[in-house]
Amino acid sequence: MTTLEESYRRCRELNRRFGTTYYAATWLLPAVKRHHVHALYGFCRYADDIVDDLGPVAVEVRGKALADFGQRFFEDLASGRSDDPVLKAVVHTVRAFDIDPDCFRRFLRSMTMDLSVTSYPSFEDLLDYMDGSAAVIGEMMLPILEPSSPEALGPARDLGIAFQLTNFWRDVGEDLDRGRVYVPEEDVERFGAREALDARRVTPGWVELMAFEIERTRGYYRSADRGIAMLPGLSARCIAGARSLYSGILERIEAAGYDVLSQRVRVPGWRKAAVAARVLRPATPEPAGLRPGEAERGASKPSSGRVERARGLPRS
C-alpha cells in the first residue's frame, strides 16, 4: 500500500529526474505548496512516458494504455482515493485545490494526438494542441498559486504556452528522432528551412525561422508577465524564477547559433542557482523534502482567507 507521503515523494523524484529546469523553479515555492506542483508534474510525466517511452510498442497499445490511465485517474478522482504510486498524490492535490477535472481531459486529448499527429500545418493548429498540452498546465497551477484576480487566467495560459514553445525550439533534434516536428509547416516553408530539417543542418533560412519563433515566444512571455503581479509574494517569486529560467533557454539557443538540430542546449546549473538565490527570501532555508504529515496538512481547506494564512504561512 502506497502512503500519501510516498506518492508525493515519487512525484518529486520524477520531477527531479526529468524536468530539471521546472524542478529548480519549484524550490522557490513555499514547502506547503511545492509537493502539490510535483504531483501535477507526476501526472503529466506519467502520461508522457506512455506516449514516448514504452519502447517498440504499437500505437494501438500505447493508445489503450493512455486511455486506461485516464480512466483509472477519473475513477480514483471520483472516489477520492487511489492506490496508484503516482495518482494517489495527484488525486489528493486535485481535490485539495478544487482543480477542474476538465483540465486533465484536455491534457490527455493532446497526449493522444501525439500518438498519430506528427506535424502541424499552421501555428493555429499548434495552438489547438497546446491548449491541452501547455495552456492547461497554467490553469491547473493557478488554484495552487492563488491569484488575487480571475484575470490571471489568461497570463497563466500564455506562460504555459511560452514554456512549451521554448521546449519545442530547444528539442527540435530530439523530436525529429521521434518522427515529430512541432515547428509549423507554414513557417518552415515561409523561411525556406525545409533543407535544414531534412539534413539536420543549420542554414540561413533556419536561422531566420528560429529567430522568428523565438520572438513569437517572447511575446507570450511578455503577456504572461501581467499575471505575476496578481500572485501572492512567494508564488510570484516562484513564477518569476521559472520564467527567468525558461526564457534563458531562448538565449542559449541564440548563443548556439540556433543549432538545435545537432544538440540540446541547456541552462547551466550555476544559472539555476543564481536565479534561486536572487528570488528566494533570505534566512528562510527550504527543507530537503516533505516533512512527516505535511501532505495531510495540505488536504485541509481554509474556512476563510488565503490558504497560506490558514496553513500557518506568513502573509505575502
C-alpha positions as CSV (number, residue, x, y, z in Angstrom):
1,M,0.0,0.0,0.0
2,T,1.5,3.3,-1.1
3,T,1.2,6.1,1.5
4,L,0.4,9.6,0.6
5,E,3.9,10.7,1.6
6,E,5.5,8.0,-0.6
7,S,3.3,9.1,-3.5
8,Y,4.3,12.7,-3.2
9,R,7.9,11.6,-2.9
10,R,7.6,9.6,-6.1
11,C,6.2,12.6,-8.0
12,R,9.0,14.8,-6.7
13,E,11.6,12.2,-7.9
14,L,10.0,12.2,-11.3
15,N,10.2,16.0,-11.4
16,R,13.8,16.0,-10.2
17,R,15.0,13.4,-12.8
18,F,13.1,14.5,-15.9
19,G,12.2,18.2,-15.5
20,T,15.3,19.8,-14.1
21,T,14.5,23.4,-15.0
22,Y,10.9,23.1,-13.8
23,Y,12.2,21.3,-10.7
24,A,14.6,24.1,-9.9
25,A,11.7,26.6,-10.1
26,T,9.6,24.6,-7.7
27,W,12.1,25.2,-4.9
28,L,11.1,28.8,-5.0
29,L,7.6,27.9,-3.7
30,P,6.8,27.5,0.0
31,A,7.1,23.9,1.0
32,V,3.4,23.5,1.8
33,K,2.7,24.1,-1.9
34,R,5.7,22.6,-3.6
35,H,4.6,19.0,-3.3
36,H,1.3,19.8,-5.0
37,V,3.2,21.1,-8.0
38,H,5.3,17.9,-8.1
39,A,2.1,15.9,-8.1
40,L,0.8,17.7,-11.3
41,Y,4.2,17.1,-12.9
42,G,4.0,13.5,-11.9
43,F,0.6,13.1,-13.7
44,C,1.9,14.8,-16.9
45,R,5.1,12.8,-16.8
46,Y,3.2,9.5,-16.3
47,A,1.1,10.2,-19.4
48,D,4.1,11.4,-21.5
49,D,6.0,8.2,-20.7
50,I,3.1,6.2,-22.1
51,V,3.3,8.1,-25.3
52,D,7.0,8.3,-25.8
53,D,8.9,5.8,-23.6
54,L,7.3,2.4,-23.8
55,G,9.9,1.2,-26.3
56,P,8.9,-0.6,-29.6
57,V,5.2,-0.8,-28.7
58,A,2.5,-0.4,-31.3
59,V,0.5,2.9,-31.4
60,E,-2.7,1.0,-30.6
61,V,-1.1,-0.4,-27.4
62,R,0.1,3.0,-26.4
63,G,-3.4,4.4,-27.0
64,K,-5.0,1.8,-24.9
65,A,-2.5,2.3,-22.1
66,L,-3.1,6.0,-22.2
67,A,-6.9,5.5,-22.2
68,D,-6.6,3.1,-19.3
69,F,-4.5,5.5,-17.4
70,G,-7.1,8.3,-17.9
71,Q,-9.9,6.0,-16.9
72,R,-8.1,5.0,-13.7
73,F,-7.4,8.6,-12.8
74,F,-11.0,9.8,-13.2
75,E,-12.4,6.8,-11.3
76,D,-9.9,7.4,-8.5
77,L,-10.8,11.1,-8.5
78,A,-14.5,10.3,-8.3
79,S,-13.9,8.0,-5.3
80,G,-11.5,10.4,-3.6
81,R,-8.8,7.8,-3.2
82,S,-6.1,5.9,-5.2
83,D,-3.6,3.1,-4.6
84,D,-1.5,4.1,-7.6
85,P,2.0,5.2,-6.6
86,V,1.6,8.5,-8.6
87,L,-2.1,9.1,-8.8
88,K,-2.6,8.9,-5.0
89,A,-0.8,12.3,-4.7
90,V,-2.5,13.7,-7.8
91,V,-6.0,12.9,-6.6
92,H,-5.1,14.4,-3.2
93,T,-3.9,17.6,-4.9
94,V,-6.8,18.0,-7.3
95,R,-9.4,17.6,-4.5
96,A,-7.4,19.8,-2.1
97,F,-7.5,22.8,-4.5
98,D,-10.7,22.0,-6.5
99,I,-8.8,21.8,-9.8
100,D,-11.2,21.5,-12.7
101,P,-11.1,17.8,-13.9
102,D,-11.7,19.0,-17.4
103,C,-8.1,20.3,-17.4
104,F,-6.9,16.7,-17.2
105,R,-9.3,15.6,-20.0
106,R,-7.9,18.3,-22.3
107,F,-4.3,17.3,-21.4
108,L,-5.0,13.6,-22.2
109,R,-6.6,14.7,-25.5
110,S,-3.3,16.4,-26.5
111,M,-1.3,13.4,-25.4
112,T,-3.5,11.2,-27.6
113,M,-2.8,13.5,-30.5
114,D,0.9,12.8,-30.1
115,L,0.2,9.1,-31.0
116,S,-0.8,10.0,-34.5
117,V,-0.1,13.6,-35.3
118,T,3.5,14.2,-36.4
119,S,3.4,17.8,-37.7
120,Y,1.2,20.9,-37.7
121,P,0.3,22.8,-40.8
122,S,-0.1,26.2,-39.1
123,F,0.5,27.9,-35.8
124,E,-3.2,27.9,-35.1
125,D,-3.1,24.1,-35.4
126,L,-0.2,24.0,-32.9
127,L,-2.2,26.3,-30.6
128,D,-5.0,23.8,-30.6
129,Y,-2.6,21.1,-29.5
130,M,-1.1,23.4,-26.9
131,D,-4.4,24.2,-25.3
132,G,-4.3,20.8,-23.7
133,S,-0.5,20.2,-23.5
134,A,0.6,23.7,-22.3
135,A,-2.0,26.3,-21.6
136,V,-4.0,23.9,-19.5
137,I,-0.9,23.4,-17.2
138,G,-1.2,27.1,-16.3
139,E,-4.8,26.5,-15.5
140,M,-4.0,23.5,-13.3
141,M,-1.4,25.5,-11.4
142,L,-3.5,28.6,-10.8
143,P,-5.5,27.3,-7.8
144,I,-2.3,26.3,-6.1
145,L,-0.7,29.7,-6.8
146,E,-3.9,31.6,-5.6
147,P,-4.0,34.7,-7.7
148,S,-5.8,37.8,-6.4
149,S,-7.8,38.2,-9.6
150,P,-9.6,35.9,-12.1
151,E,-7.9,37.9,-14.8
152,A,-4.7,35.9,-14.0
153,L,-6.1,33.1,-16.1
154,G,-5.1,34.5,-19.5
155,P,-1.5,35.2,-18.4
156,A,-1.3,31.8,-16.8
157,R,-2.3,30.1,-20.1
158,D,0.2,32.3,-22.0
159,L,3.0,31.3,-19.7
160,G,2.2,27.6,-20.2
161,I,2.4,28.2,-24.0
162,A,5.6,30.2,-23.7
163,F,7.2,27.3,-21.7
164,Q,6.2,24.7,-24.3
165,L,7.2,26.8,-27.3
166,T,10.6,27.1,-25.6
167,N,10.8,23.4,-25.2
168,F,9.8,22.9,-28.8
169,W,12.6,25.1,-30.1
170,R,15.1,23.5,-27.8
171,D,14.1,19.9,-28.6
172,V,13.8,20.0,-32.4
173,G,16.5,17.4,-32.8
174,E,15.0,15.0,-30.2
175,D,11.6,15.4,-31.7
176,L,12.9,14.6,-35.1
177,D,14.3,11.3,-33.6
178,R,10.7,10.6,-32.6
179,G,9.3,11.4,-36.0
180,R,7.7,14.7,-34.9
181,V,8.0,18.3,-36.0
182,Y,6.4,21.0,-33.9
183,V,7.7,23.8,-36.0
184,P,4.6,24.9,-38.0
185,E,4.9,23.8,-41.6
186,E,3.8,27.2,-42.9
187,D,6.7,28.8,-41.1
188,V,9.2,26.2,-42.4
189,E,8.0,27.0,-46.0
190,R,7.9,30.7,-45.4
191,F,11.6,30.8,-44.4
192,G,12.8,28.2,-46.8
193,A,14.0,26.0,-44.0
194,R,13.0,22.5,-45.3
195,E,16.5,21.6,-46.2
196,A,17.7,22.4,-42.6
197,L,15.2,19.9,-41.2
198,D,15.8,17.2,-43.7
199,A,19.6,17.4,-43.4
200,R,19.6,18.5,-39.7
201,R,21.9,21.3,-40.7
202,V,21.7,25.0,-39.8
203,T,21.1,27.1,-42.9
204,P,20.4,30.9,-43.3
205,G,16.7,30.0,-43.6
206,W,16.8,28.1,-40.4
207,V,18.4,31.0,-38.6
208,E,15.7,33.3,-39.8
209,L,13.0,30.8,-38.8
210,M,14.3,30.3,-35.3
211,A,14.7,34.0,-34.8
212,F,11.1,34.5,-35.8
213,E,9.8,31.7,-33.5
214,I,11.9,32.9,-30.5
215,E,10.5,36.4,-30.9
216,R,7.0,35.0,-31.1
217,T,7.7,33.1,-27.9
218,R,8.9,36.2,-26.1
219,G,5.6,37.8,-26.9
220,Y,3.9,35.1,-24.9
221,Y,6.3,35.6,-22.0
222,R,5.6,39.4,-22.1
223,S,1.8,38.6,-22.0
224,A,2.4,36.2,-19.1
225,D,4.3,38.8,-17.1
226,R,1.0,40.7,-16.5
227,G,-0.2,37.8,-14.3
228,I,2.8,37.7,-11.9
229,A,1.7,40.9,-10.2
230,M,-1.6,39.1,-9.4
231,L,0.1,36.4,-7.4
232,P,1.0,36.5,-3.7
233,G,4.6,37.2,-2.9
234,L,6.0,33.7,-2.6
235,S,4.1,32.4,-5.6
236,A,5.0,35.4,-7.7
237,R,8.7,34.8,-6.9
238,C,8.4,31.2,-8.0
239,I,6.8,32.0,-11.3
240,A,9.2,34.9,-11.9
241,G,12.0,32.4,-11.3
242,A,10.6,29.8,-13.6
243,R,10.0,32.5,-16.3
244,S,13.6,33.6,-15.9
245,L,15.0,30.1,-16.2
246,Y,12.9,29.1,-19.2
247,S,13.3,32.3,-21.1
248,G,17.0,31.8,-20.6
249,I,16.8,28.7,-22.8
250,L,15.9,31.0,-25.7
251,E,19.1,33.0,-25.0
252,R,21.1,29.7,-25.0
253,I,19.6,28.8,-28.4
254,E,20.7,32.2,-29.8
255,A,24.2,31.8,-28.3
256,A,24.4,28.4,-30.0
257,G,23.8,29.9,-33.4
258,Y,20.3,28.4,-33.4
259,D,21.7,24.9,-33.7
260,V,19.1,22.8,-32.1
261,L,19.3,20.2,-34.8
262,S,22.5,18.5,-33.6
263,Q,22.5,19.4,-29.9
264,R,20.2,20.2,-27.0
265,V,21.0,23.4,-25.3
266,R,20.7,23.6,-21.5
267,V,20.6,26.2,-18.8
268,P,23.8,25.7,-16.7
269,G,23.4,24.7,-13.1
270,W,25.1,27.9,-11.9
271,R,22.4,30.0,-13.6
272,K,19.7,28.0,-11.9
273,A,21.4,28.5,-8.6
274,A,21.8,32.2,-9.2
275,V,18.1,32.7,-10.1
276,A,17.1,30.8,-7.0
277,A,19.4,32.9,-4.8
278,R,18.0,36.1,-6.3
279,V,14.4,35.4,-5.7
280,L,14.4,33.2,-2.5
281,R,13.8,35.1,0.7
282,P,17.0,35.2,2.7
283,A,17.1,33.4,6.0
284,T,14.4,31.0,5.0
285,P,16.1,27.7,4.2
286,E,13.9,25.2,2.4
287,P,13.7,21.7,3.7
288,A,15.1,18.8,1.7
289,G,11.7,17.2,1.2
290,L,8.3,16.6,2.7
291,R,8.2,16.5,6.5
292,P,6.1,13.8,8.1
293,G,2.4,14.8,8.0
294,E,3.0,17.7,5.5
295,A,0.9,16.1,2.7
296,E,-2.0,15.5,5.1
297,R,-1.9,19.2,6.2
298,G,-2.1,20.2,2.5
299,A,-5.5,18.5,2.3
300,S,-7.2,20.8,4.7
301,K,-9.2,23.6,3.2
302,P,-9.4,27.0,4.9
303,S,-12.8,28.2,6.1
304,S,-11.8,31.7,5.1
305,G,-8.9,33.8,3.8
306,R,-5.9,32.7,1.9
307,V,-4.5,29.1,2.0
308,E,-1.1,30.4,3.2
309,R,-2.7,32.1,6.2
310,A,-4.8,29.0,7.0
311,R,-1.8,26.8,6.9
312,G,0.3,29.0,9.1
313,L,2.5,30.6,6.5
314,P,3.3,34.3,6.7
315,R,1.2,36.7,4.6
316,S,3.0,37.8,1.4
